[in-house]
C-alpha cells in the first residue's frame, strides 16, 4: 500500500497529457512508411497540397512536418523538383570513424570490442541463414588467405572478404550497410593488426586455422559453435594487440 506522502510525491512528477500535434502525426506516418519499406531512399513524396488533402489536415501542418523531416536528415526538399526520401550517406560515418581511429588513443581497442559485439552475433545468424553461394565465397576468401600466407603477404583483403561474406550471409541489411561504411577503415586496421601479429612466429597459420574453425561451424549450421569460434578468434587478436 502506498502512503499518502508517496502518492503526493508521485503526483508532483505527473505532467498534463497533451494531444499529439498534427505535424508530429504526419512525421510518424512518414517514418513508419520508410520503416516498413513502402518508401525507399530516392522515392519522391507527394506534394504538400496533395498530402494535406489525403490526410485531411491543413497544408501548414504538412509544411511543418516536411521541414522537421528535412532537419532530421530523412527527406531532401529540392526547389523546383520536389521532396525525396534521402539516400543513406555512409561516407560521413566512415570519415568520422577514420578520424577517431587516427586521433583517439583508446579507439582501436574500442573498435576491436565493437567487432566482437557485431561479428559474434553475425556468425551465429550466418550459420542459420547462409546459402551455398555464400559458403563458396567464404571458402574462396580462405583459399586466397592461404595463398597470401605462402607468398609472405599479410592477406588483409582476404581477411576482410571472409568477414564480409559472413555479414552478407546474415541477411541483415543494416549490418551489411554498416560493414560497407567501414570497409576502408577496417581493411587498413586489419593490415596494421596483421603486421603487428605476424612478428610472432606461427601467427599466420594460427589465424588461418581460426578462420577455418569459424567457416566449418557456419557451413555446417552450428550457430553456437560459430559464435564461440568467432569470439575466440577476435578475443585472441585483441589480447595479442593489447596484452
C-alpha positions as CSV (number, residue, x, y, z in Angstrom):
1,X,0.0,0.0,0.0
2,X,1.3,3.4,-0.9
3,X,1.4,6.0,1.8
4,X,-0.3,9.4,1.4
5,X,3.1,11.1,1.3
6,X,4.2,8.7,-1.5
7,X,1.1,9.4,-3.6
8,X,1.6,13.1,-3.2
9,X,5.2,12.8,-4.3
10,X,4.3,10.7,-7.3
11,X,1.6,13.2,-8.3
12,X,4.1,16.0,-8.3
13,X,6.0,14.2,-11.1
14,X,3.0,13.8,-13.3
15,X,2.6,16.0,-16.3
16,X,-0.5,17.1,-18.1
17,X,-1.5,14.8,-21.0
18,X,-1.2,16.7,-24.3
19,X,-2.8,15.7,-27.6
20,X,-0.1,15.0,-30.2
21,X,0.3,17.8,-32.7
22,X,-0.9,17.2,-36.2
23,X,2.6,17.6,-37.8
24,X,4.0,15.1,-35.3
25,X,1.5,12.5,-36.5
26,X,2.5,13.2,-40.1
27,X,6.1,12.7,-39.3
28,X,5.3,9.4,-37.5
29,X,3.4,8.2,-40.5
30,X,6.2,9.0,-43.0
31,X,8.8,7.3,-40.7
32,X,6.6,4.2,-40.5
33,X,6.3,4.1,-44.3
34,X,10.1,4.2,-44.5
35,X,10.5,1.6,-41.8
36,X,8.2,-1.0,-43.5
37,X,9.8,-0.4,-46.9
38,X,6.8,1.3,-48.5
39,X,9.0,4.4,-49.0
40,X,12.6,3.9,-50.1
41,X,15.7,6.1,-50.5
42,X,15.2,8.2,-53.6
43,X,11.4,7.9,-53.7
44,X,9.5,11.1,-54.2
45,X,6.9,12.2,-51.7
46,X,3.6,13.6,-52.9
47,X,3.4,17.5,-52.9
48,X,2.3,19.3,-49.7
49,X,-1.2,20.1,-51.1
50,X,-1.9,16.5,-52.1
51,X,-0.6,15.2,-48.7
52,X,-2.8,17.7,-46.9
53,X,-5.9,16.6,-48.9
54,X,-5.2,12.9,-48.3
55,X,-4.6,13.3,-44.6
56,X,-7.4,15.8,-44.3
57,X,-5.2,18.3,-42.5
58,X,-4.1,21.9,-43.0
59,X,-1.3,22.5,-45.5
60,X,0.7,24.4,-42.9
61,X,0.8,21.2,-40.8
62,X,2.3,19.3,-43.7
63,X,4.8,22.1,-44.4
64,X,5.9,22.0,-40.8
65,X,6.2,18.2,-40.9
66,X,8.3,18.3,-44.1
67,X,10.6,20.9,-42.6
68,X,11.1,18.8,-39.4
69,X,11.8,15.7,-41.5
70,X,14.4,17.6,-43.6
71,X,16.1,18.8,-40.4
72,X,16.2,15.2,-39.2
73,X,18.0,14.3,-42.4
74,X,15.1,12.0,-43.5
75,X,14.0,13.9,-46.6
76,X,15.5,16.2,-49.1
77,X,13.5,19.2,-50.3
78,X,14.7,20.3,-53.8
79,X,13.4,23.6,-55.0
80,X,11.5,23.1,-58.3
81,X,12.0,19.3,-58.2
82,X,10.0,18.0,-55.3
83,X,10.6,16.2,-51.9
84,X,12.6,13.0,-51.8
85,X,13.4,10.3,-49.2
86,X,17.1,10.9,-48.6
87,X,19.8,8.4,-49.6
88,X,21.7,7.0,-46.7
89,X,25.2,8.6,-46.6
90,X,27.7,6.1,-45.3
91,X,30.7,8.3,-46.2
92,X,30.1,10.5,-43.2
93,X,30.2,7.6,-40.8
94,X,33.3,6.2,-42.4
95,X,35.1,9.5,-42.3
96,X,34.2,10.1,-38.7
97,X,35.3,6.6,-37.7
98,X,38.6,7.0,-39.6
99,X,39.3,10.4,-37.9
100,X,38.5,9.0,-34.4
101,X,40.8,6.0,-35.0
102,X,43.6,8.3,-36.1
103,X,43.3,10.7,-33.2
104,X,41.8,9.0,-30.2
105,X,44.1,6.9,-28.1
106,X,41.7,4.1,-27.0
107,X,39.6,3.9,-30.1
108,X,41.5,0.9,-31.6
109,X,40.6,-1.2,-28.6
110,X,37.0,0.0,-28.7
111,X,36.9,-0.9,-32.4
112,X,38.0,-4.5,-31.6
113,X,35.3,-4.6,-28.9
114,X,32.8,-3.4,-31.4
115,X,33.8,-6.2,-33.8
116,X,33.1,-8.7,-31.1
117,X,29.7,-7.3,-30.4
118,X,28.8,-7.3,-34.1
119,X,30.5,-10.3,-35.6
120,X,29.9,-12.9,-32.9
121,X,26.2,-12.5,-33.4
122,X,26.7,-12.3,-37.2
123,X,28.5,-15.7,-37.2
124,X,25.5,-17.3,-35.4
125,X,23.0,-15.8,-37.9
126,X,25.2,-16.7,-40.8
127,X,25.2,-20.3,-39.7
128,X,21.4,-20.4,-39.7
129,X,20.9,-18.5,-42.9
130,X,23.9,-18.9,-45.3
131,X,23.4,-20.2,-48.8
132,X,25.7,-22.5,-50.9
133,X,26.8,-19.4,-52.8
134,X,27.9,-17.6,-49.6
135,X,29.7,-20.7,-48.4
136,X,31.6,-20.7,-51.7
137,X,32.5,-17.0,-51.1
138,X,33.9,-17.8,-47.7
139,X,35.8,-20.8,-48.9
140,X,37.3,-18.6,-51.7
141,X,38.4,-16.0,-49.2
142,X,40.1,-18.6,-47.1
143,X,41.9,-20.1,-50.1
144,X,43.2,-16.6,-51.0
145,X,44.3,-16.1,-47.4
146,X,46.2,-19.4,-47.6
147,X,47.9,-18.3,-50.8
148,X,48.8,-14.9,-49.3
149,X,50.4,-16.6,-46.3
150,X,52.5,-18.8,-48.6
151,X,53.6,-15.7,-50.6
152,X,54.5,-13.8,-47.4
153,X,51.7,-11.4,-47.7
154,X,49.6,-10.3,-44.6
155,X,46.4,-11.1,-46.5
156,X,44.2,-8.4,-45.1
157,X,41.9,-8.2,-48.2
158,X,41.1,-11.9,-48.0
159,X,40.5,-11.5,-44.2
160,X,38.1,-8.7,-45.0
161,X,36.3,-10.7,-47.7
162,X,35.8,-13.6,-45.3
163,X,34.2,-11.5,-42.6
164,X,32.1,-9.5,-45.1
165,X,30.8,-12.8,-46.6
166,X,29.6,-13.8,-43.1
167,X,27.9,-10.4,-42.7
168,X,26.1,-10.9,-46.1
169,X,25.0,-14.4,-45.0
170,X,23.1,-12.9,-42.0
171,X,20.5,-11.4,-44.4
172,X,20.6,-8.3,-42.2
173,X,20.7,-5.3,-44.4
174,X,21.7,-2.9,-41.6
175,X,24.7,-5.0,-40.7
176,X,25.8,-5.1,-44.3
177,X,25.4,-1.4,-44.6
178,X,27.5,-0.8,-41.5
179,X,30.2,-3.1,-42.9
180,X,30.1,-1.3,-46.2
181,X,30.6,2.0,-44.4
182,X,33.7,0.9,-42.5
183,X,35.2,-1.2,-45.4
184,X,38.3,1.0,-46.0
185,X,38.9,1.7,-42.3
186,X,38.6,-2.0,-41.4
187,X,40.8,-3.1,-44.2
188,X,43.5,-0.7,-43.1
189,X,43.2,-1.8,-39.5
190,X,43.4,-5.4,-40.5
191,X,46.7,-4.8,-42.2
192,X,48.1,-2.9,-39.2
193,X,46.9,-5.7,-36.9
194,X,48.4,-8.4,-39.1
195,X,51.6,-6.6,-39.5
196,X,51.9,-6.5,-35.7
197,X,50.7,-10.1,-35.1
198,X,52.9,-11.6,-37.8
199,X,56.0,-10.6,-35.7
200,X,55.2,-13.7,-33.6
201,X,56.3,-16.9,-35.3
202,X,53.4,-19.2,-36.2
203,X,50.7,-16.5,-36.1
204,X,49.7,-16.6,-39.8
205,X,49.0,-20.3,-39.6
206,X,47.1,-19.9,-36.3
207,X,44.9,-17.1,-37.8
208,X,44.2,-19.2,-40.8
209,X,43.2,-22.2,-38.6
210,X,40.9,-19.9,-36.5
211,X,39.2,-18.7,-39.7
212,X,38.7,-22.3,-40.8
213,X,37.1,-23.1,-37.5
214,X,34.6,-20.3,-37.9
215,X,34.0,-21.4,-41.5
216,X,33.3,-25.0,-40.6
217,X,30.8,-24.1,-37.9
218,X,29.0,-21.6,-40.2
219,X,28.9,-24.1,-43.2
220,X,27.5,-26.9,-41.0
221,X,24.8,-24.7,-39.5
222,X,26.2,-24.8,-35.9
223,X,25.2,-21.3,-34.7
224,X,26.5,-21.7,-31.1
225,X,29.9,-23.1,-32.3
226,X,30.1,-20.4,-34.9
227,X,29.6,-17.7,-32.3
228,X,32.2,-19.3,-30.0
229,X,34.8,-19.7,-32.8
230,X,34.3,-16.0,-33.8
231,X,34.5,-14.8,-30.3
232,X,37.6,-16.8,-29.5
233,X,39.3,-15.6,-32.7
234,X,38.6,-11.9,-32.1
235,X,39.4,-12.2,-28.4
236,X,42.8,-13.7,-29.1
237,X,43.5,-10.9,-31.6
238,X,42.6,-8.2,-29.0
239,X,44.7,-9.8,-26.3
240,X,47.7,-10.2,-28.6
241,X,47.5,-6.5,-29.6
242,X,46.7,-5.3,-26.1
243,X,48.4,-7.7,-23.7
